[in-house]
Amino acid sequence: MAKLLYVEASPRKTRSSSIAAARAFLNAYRAAHPSDVVDTWDLWAEPLPEFDGAMLDAKYAVIHGTNQTPEQVRAWGQVTALADRFKSADKHLISLPMWNFGIPYKLKHLIDVITQPGLTFSISPQAGYKGLVTGKPAAVTYARGGSYLPGSGAEGFDVQKPYVELWLRFIGFTDLRSIVVEPTLGPPDLAEPAKARALEAATALGRTF
């Protein structure tokens, strides 16, 4: 029995193309892996702690190898719990829309909280940075109003997919799969077939993930 963590980063729910693709994936995944556990982490329903004050001081205590105060220990415990939830999964699925060419701030908040030394990556003078979340596949469903794929002429504006992939690779992922839904705001003769293709691809990926 494996555990799949699904991180949902859109607030639009039934109106979200990224969520629609993720749900197609999950429906196929559950049918193919009925004994697996799916942990859904809705970033709009579960508040994350602010990364400031004692939490930030605790991070620098970790970096510099100094003792933490009791307040810092409590604050770092929140970070550790969230990172442990993320790392506890055997497989990962993330769904997100493009916002202002990038990612929703809720997802960035999660990334900023759990991307920490000793938790999701290590650093040493000899080896440099090394990701600690290894040996796990990650699938990501992206939705964008316009067209940003290579050859579209607008690929240089895409700091959504490249950023998410850079982050995942930084913390240790090497097996990355992606489903891109675009252009969701295009004319119906372009948008509807694009959505249908994405749902078909997500279903196929869910069966074999």
Stockholm file with secondary structure:
# STOCKHOLM 1.0

chainA/1-209         MAKLLYVEASPRKTRSSSIAAARAFLNAYRAAHPSDVVDTWDLWAEPLPEFDGAMLDAKYAVIHGTNQTPEQVRAWGQVTALADRFKSADKHLISLPMWNFGIPYKLKHLIDVITQPGLTFSISPQAGYKGLVTGKPAAVTYARGGSYLPGSGAEGFDVQKPYVELWLRFIGFTDLRSIVVEPTLGPPDLAEPAKARALEAATALGRTF
#=GR chainA/1-209 SS CCEEEEEECCSCGGGCHHHHHHHHHHHHHHHHCTTCEEEEEETTTSCCCCCCHHHHHHHHHHHHTCCCCHHHHHHHHHHHHHHHHHHTCSEEEEEEECBTTBCCHHHHHHHHHHCCBTTTEEEETTTEEEESCCSCEEEEEEECSSCCSTTSSCGGGCCSHHHHHHHHHHTTCCEEEEEEECCTTSCHHHHHHHHHHHHHHHHHHHHHC
#=GC SS_cons         CCEEEEEECCSCGGGCHHHHHHHHHHHHHHHHCTTCEEEEEETTTSCCCCCCHHHHHHHHHHHHTCCCCHHHHHHHHHHHHHHHHHHTCSEEEEEEECBTTBCCHHHHHHHHHHCCBTTTEEEETTTEEEESCCSCEEEEEEECSSCCSTTSSCGGGCCSHHHHHHHHHHTTCCEEEEEEECCTTSCHHHHHHHHHHHHHHHHHHHHHC
//
